[in-house]
C-alpha cells in the first residue's frame, strides 16, 4: 500500500463502547427554619441543596402546613398562620432529575399572638443553622430567622465576614461565591440583630471552603481490524481522543498508543462532557471519528 493513496483513505471509525462517569458527592437538603412563630407572623424559609444539578432542581413537600404556600422551583415555604397549632414532621424533597434527597423532619409551633402586638419588643432571638462548608465556584448563602415580639425596625450586622462574601443588613443574608484563590477555613463568624434597644446573635460559626470534587471518565473502544481499502491494519499508530464541554467545539485532546483500547480521563469538573475517538495511521492520517457520547458529572 503506497502512502500517497493512504492520504485519500480513512481508517474505519473506532467504536466507543462504554463510558462511565463517577462522582463522589451525594445530593442533600439542609432545612433548619425557625421552629416557633406567632399567629399573624410571616413565615418564610428556603432550604439549601448541596451537590445537585442546580438548573434541574424541583421541590415537593411532606406535611406542609395548610396556611403555607410552596414553590416547586425553589423549595421556598412561606405563609402567615391565623391560629395557634403544632405542625410536625414537615419535610422538603428535592430532585434534580437524577437524584432525590429529603430534609430532616422539622416542626413549626404557632403560638397565640401577644395581646399588644404594637408594643415595643421586649425580647428577640436569632435561629438557623448555617452551612459550615462551601465549594470553590459554587454559590453559598445563609439567612438567619428572627423571632421577636413587638413591631420594631431591625438591623443585622456581621463580624469576621469572609472577603468573598457579601452581607445584607436588612435581611441578615450572608452570601457569595468562593474563587479558586480562597480555599480556607473562616472562623468566628457572628451574625447579630438589633432594634436599638434589644439585640440577639447566633453562636459563632465557621465556613470551610474546599476545592470542587472532580470526576473521572472511563472510555473503552474496539480496535479496528482493517482500513478502508486494505485487509490488514499494519499501519495503526494509535488513537486520538477529543473531548470538551461544548459539543460543537471540543477543545481538549489526548493521544495514546495503538496497544490501548481504553482510557481514563481525570480531573473533570462538574457539568456535561462530550467524547469521541479516532484511529491514527503510521503516516499520521486520522481516521473517521466515532459517534460522540456525553454524560454529566455532578
N, C-alpha and C positions, 0 to 999 in steps of 0.2 A: 504494500500500500504506500503510495507516494504522499508526502506531507503536503504537496500543493493541492491535491484533491481533498485531503483531510480538512482543509480550511473550509470547504463547502459542505462538509458533513456535520451533523450534530450527534453527540452521544445520546443514546436513549436516556430519558429522564430517570433519575434515581427516584425510588418510591419511598416517600416519607410515611412510615407505617405506624409509628407510635409516638405519642408525646405525653409527657407527664409534668404537670406544674405543681410545685409544692410550696406551701407557706406555713409558717409555724403559728401564726396568730389565729385566735378564735374570736368571733364576734361576741360582744357582751353589751348589756344595757345597764347603766347606772341610774338609779332613781332614789333620791333622798329628799323628798319635798318636805315642807312644813307639815307637821302632824296634828296641830291644833289651831283652829281658826274660830272666829265668832260669826254668828248669824249676820248677814249683810256684808261681811268682809270679802273682798275679791281674792279668789284663789287662782294661782297661775303657776304652772310648773312644766318645764320641758326636760326630758331625760337626755342623758349623754350616751351615745353609741360609740364603742371602740371597735376598730378593725372591721367595719362593714364597708360595703361599696356605697359611699355617701349618695351618689346620684340615683341609686336604685331603692333607697330606703322607703319602706312603707310601715305603718304602725297600726296596731289594733289594741284593744283594751279588755281586761277581765275585771268584772265587778266595778266598773266605772260608776261613780255616784250619778244619780239621775238629774242632779242640778248642774252637772258639768257638761261641757262640750269638748269632744276630742277631735284631733286633726290627723288624718292618715298620712299626710305628707311630712309632718314634723314631730309627731308624738306629743304635742302640747296638750295639756289639760287645763281648762280654765272655766270659771263659773263663780256664782255668788249664792251661797246657801240661804234659804229663807226660814229654816227651822233647825233646832238642835238635832244631833244624831251622831251615830258612830258608823263609819263606812270602812269595813275591814277587808283584808285580802285583795287589795287592788293591785293589779299588775299591768305593766306596759309591755307589749310584744312587738319586736322589730323584725323585719325581714328585708334582705337585700336581693331577693330572687334566688339566692343560692343557700342561704343560711337563715336560721331563726334563733332568736335569743329572747329570754324573758327576764324582766327585772325581778328583784326580790319583792315579795308581797309587802305592802305598807298599808297603814290605817290612817284615815283622816277623822279626827274628832271635832265636831262642830258644837261650840258652846253657845249658850244664850247670850245675846248682846247685852252690853252693860246698860244700866238704867240711864246713864247720862253720857251717851256716846260723844257728845261735843266737848266734854270736859278735857282739860289738858292731860296729856299722857302721864301716867304715874309709874309705868314700867315698860320695858321693851326688851326683846331678846332677838338674836340672830340665830337662824338654824341653817343647816345644809352641810353636806359632806363633799368638799371639793375633791376632784380627781387629783391624785398625787403623782401622776405621771403624764408626760406629754411626749410626742414624737416629732422629730425634725420634719418640717414640711407639712404638718397637719395642724388644723385649727384647734386651739384649746379655748374653752370658755366655761366659766363658773359664775353663777349668780346666787347670792345668799337669799334667804327668805326672812323678812322682818315680821315679827309678831309683836304687836304693840296695842295698847289701849289708848283711846282718845283720838283726836284729829289734829295732827301736827305735820309740819314740813320736816322731813328727814333728809339728812345729807350723809352720804357714805364717804369713807376715807380708807386708804390702804397704806401700809408701810412695808418696806422691803420688796417692792414690786419688781419682778424681773424686767430687764431692759427691753426685751422683745414683746412685752405685753402692754396693753392699754387698760385704763380703768375709767368706768363711768360713775361719777359721783352722784348721779340721780338714781341709779338702779343697783349700784354695788357690783356690776359685772366686771370681772377680770377676764380679759381675752387677748388672744394673739397667736401668731404662728411662729414657732421657733425656727431658726435657719440652721444651715449646716455648721455655722460657726458658733452655735450656742449650746451644744450638749454639755450639761452640767446639772448639779442639784442646787436648787434655790430654796434656802431655808428661812424660817422665821417670818413668813408672810402673814400679815394680820389685817383682816377686813373689819372695820367698825362702822357704827352709825350713831348719829346724834341729832336731837332736835333743839339743841342749845341748852337744855336742862337735864334731859335723861339721855344716857348713852349705853351702848352694848357693843360687844365684839365677839367674833368667832375665835376659837382657840387657834394658836399659831399653827401653820401647816407648811409643808414643803412641796416643791414640784421637781421631779426627776426627769430631765429631758434626755431622751435616748435617740440614737440613730434608728432609722426605719428598718424593719425586718425585711430582708431581701430574699427573693425566691430563686429557684433553680429550674431550668427547663431541661428535660431529658429527651433527646431526639434519637430516633433509630430509623434506618432505611435498608432497602435491599440492594446489594451490589449488582450493577448492570453486568450482563453476560456477553453483550456484543454491542458494536456501534451501528450506525445507520446502514452501513454497506458491507461490513466485514464480519465474518463469523467469529473472529477472535478479538478479544479486547486486550491485547498485549500492551497497548499504549496507555492504559489507565494510569494516571499520575496521582490523583487524589480527588478531593471534593471541596467545594466551597459552600458554606452556609451563610445566607444573607438573612438578617433579621432586624427588627425595629418596631417601634410603637405606631408608626404611620404606615398603613397598608400600601399607600401609593409612593412612599419614599422611605423604604427600609435602608437605614444609613449605617448599619454595623455589619461586619463581615468576619468570618472565621474560616481559615483553610486548614485541612487536615489530610493526612496521608491516605494512600489507596488501601491500606490494610484495615481501615476503620469502617464500621457500619453503624456507629452510634457516637453521640457526643453529649457532654454535659455543659450547659451554659449557665454560669452562676452570676450572682450579684445583680439580679434583675429586680428593679423597683416595682412598686405596686402599679397595676394597670394592665391593659391588654397588649400582648406582644405577638408578632407575626413572624413565621419562619418559612424558608424554602431552601432546597438543596439541589445542587447540580454537580455532575461529574466533570473532571478536567483531564484532558489528554496530555501525553508527554510533551506535546508541542504547544501546550498551554491553550488549547481550544476548549472553551467552556460549553458543555452540552446544554440541552434544554433543562429548565428548572422544573422541579416537582411542583405539584399544586401547593399553594400557600395555605398553611394552617395557623391558627391562632388560639390563644387562651388567655385567661386573666389571672394575674397574681394579686391576691387580696392583701 
